């Protein structure tokens, strides 16, 4: 198999993966908007901050290890899981959950729109 043949067969797979990331990102963005409208308070500013975390990580002068950690999918998933399992009312855990969800939204949309998603 030549390199050109391998590129042609991998292209539909990459396109499908990018489409899946785009659908996930759009769904998460809609869900975050719903959460922000429902809970208000700190949920809105933390959701906006969640969208900016990966962007800020790429522009800081920190180590590349920090940037790699902040642009991995499992970190916002952990933030969302911990805030979901935390005791308390839904209003008190909605802000960190929205933060993690918008962080994940940014990463999903970045993977959908970028040639180099990592």
TITIKE-608450 format. One record per residue (C-alpha): residue in three letters; x, y, z. Coordinates in steps of 0.25 Angstrom, whole numbers, plus 5000, padded with zeros to 4 digits. Layout:
# TITIKE-608450
@type ALA, x X, y Y, z Z
...
This chain:
# TITIKE-608450
@type UNK, x 5000, y 5000, z 5000
@type UNK, x 5006, y 5013, z 4996
@type UNK, x 5005, y 5026, z 5004
@type UNK, x 4995, y 5032, z 4995
@type UNK, x 4986, y 5020, z 4996
@type UNK, x 4987, y 5020, z 5011
@type UNK, x 4983, y 5035, z 5011
@type UNK, x 4971, y 5033, z 5003
@type UNK, x 4966, y 5022, z 5012
@type UNK, x 4968, y 5029, z 5024
@type UNK, x 4962, y 5042, z 5020
@type UNK, x 4947, y 5037, z 5022
@type UNK, x 4951, y 5032, z 5036
@type UNK, x 4957, y 5046, z 5039
@type UNK, x 4944, y 5053, z 5034
@type UNK, x 4935, y 5044, z 5041
@type UNK, x 4943, y 5046, z 5054
@type UNK, x 4943, y 5061, z 5052
@type UNK, x 4928, y 5061, z 5049
@type UNK, x 4926, y 5053, z 5062
@type UNK, x 4934, y 5063, z 5070
@type UNK, x 4926, y 5075, z 5064
@type UNK, x 4913, y 5068, z 5068
@type UNK, x 4918, y 5066, z 5082
@type UNK, x 4923, y 5080, z 5083
@type UNK, x 4910, y 5086, z 5078
@type UNK, x 4901, y 5077, z 5087
@type UNK, x 4910, y 5081, z 5099
@type UNK, x 4909, y 5096, z 5096
@type UNK, x 4894, y 5095, z 5095
@type UNK, x 4894, y 5087, z 5109
@type UNK, x 4903, y 5098, z 5115
@type UNK, x 4894, y 5109, z 5110
@type UNK, x 4882, y 5102, z 5117
@type UNK, x 4889, y 5100, z 5130
@type UNK, x 4893, y 5114, z 5130
@type UNK, x 4879, y 5119, z 5128
@type UNK, x 4874, y 5109, z 5138
@type UNK, x 4883, y 5112, z 5150
@type UNK, x 4889, y 5126, z 5147
@type UNK, x 4898, y 5132, z 5158
@type UNK, x 4913, y 5127, z 5157
@type UNK, x 4909, y 5117, z 5146
@type UNK, x 4910, y 5127, z 5135
@type UNK, x 4924, y 5133, z 5138
@type UNK, x 4929, y 5119, z 5141
@type UNK, x 4924, y 5114, z 5128
@type UNK, x 4931, y 5125, z 5120
@type UNK, x 4944, y 5123, z 5128
@type UNK, x 4942, y 5108, z 5124
@type UNK, x 4942, y 5112, z 5109
@type UNK, x 4955, y 5120, z 5111
@type UNK, x 4963, y 5110, z 5119
@type UNK, x 4969, y 5102, z 5107
@type UNK, x 4971, y 5115, z 5099
@type UNK, x 4979, y 5121, z 5111
@type UNK, x 4987, y 5109, z 5113
@type UNK, x 4992, y 5110, z 5098
@type UNK, x 4996, y 5124, z 5100
@type UNK, x 5003, y 5123, z 5114
@type UNK, x 5018, y 5122, z 5116
@type UNK, x 5017, y 5110, z 5125
@type UNK, x 5023, y 5097, z 5122
@type UNK, x 5018, y 5088, z 5111
@type UNK, x 5013, y 5078, z 5121
@type UNK, x 5003, y 5087, z 5127
@type UNK, x 4998, y 5091, z 5113
@type UNK, x 4997, y 5076, z 5110
@type UNK, x 4989, y 5073, z 5123
@type UNK, x 4979, y 5085, z 5120
@type UNK, x 4976, y 5080, z 5106
@type UNK, x 4973, y 5066, z 5109
@type UNK, x 4959, y 5061, z 5110
@type UNK, x 4959, y 5054, z 5123
@type UNK, x 4962, y 5066, z 5131
@type UNK, x 4949, y 5073, z 5129
@type UNK, x 4942, y 5060, z 5130
@type UNK, x 4948, y 5058, z 5143
@type UNK, x 4943, y 5072, z 5147
@type UNK, x 4929, y 5069, z 5143
@type UNK, x 4929, y 5055, z 5150
@type UNK, x 4934, y 5061, z 5163
@type UNK, x 4924, y 5072, z 5163
@type UNK, x 4913, y 5062, z 5160
@type UNK, x 4917, y 5053, z 5171
@type UNK, x 4919, y 5065, z 5181
@type UNK, x 4908, y 5066, z 5192
@type UNK, x 4899, y 5078, z 5192
@type UNK, x 4888, y 5084, z 5184
@type UNK, x 4888, y 5084, z 5169
@type UNK, x 4890, y 5099, z 5169
@type UNK, x 4903, y 5098, z 5177
@type UNK, x 4909, y 5088, z 5168
@type UNK, x 4904, y 5094, z 5155
@type UNK, x 4915, y 5104, z 5153
@type UNK, x 4927, y 5095, z 5154
@type UNK, x 4919, y 5085, z 5145
@type UNK, x 4917, y 5096, z 5134
@type UNK, x 4931, y 5100, z 5135
@type UNK, x 4936, y 5085, z 5132
@type UNK, x 4925, y 5084, z 5121
@type UNK, x 4929, y 5097, z 5114
@type UNK, x 4944, y 5093, z 5115
@type UNK, x 4940, y 5080, z 5109
@type UNK, x 4932, y 5087, z 5098
@type UNK, x 4944, y 5095, z 5094
@type UNK, x 4953, y 5083, z 5093
@type UNK, x 4942, y 5076, z 5085
@type UNK, x 4940, y 5088, z 5075
@type UNK, x 4955, y 5089, z 5074
@type UNK, x 4957, y 5075, z 5070
@type UNK, x 4945, y 5077, z 5060
@type UNK, x 4951, y 5089, z 5053
@type UNK, x 4966, y 5087, z 5054
@type UNK, x 4975, y 5079, z 5046
@type UNK, x 4984, y 5077, z 5058
@type UNK, x 4974, y 5074, z 5069
@type UNK, x 4984, y 5071, z 5080
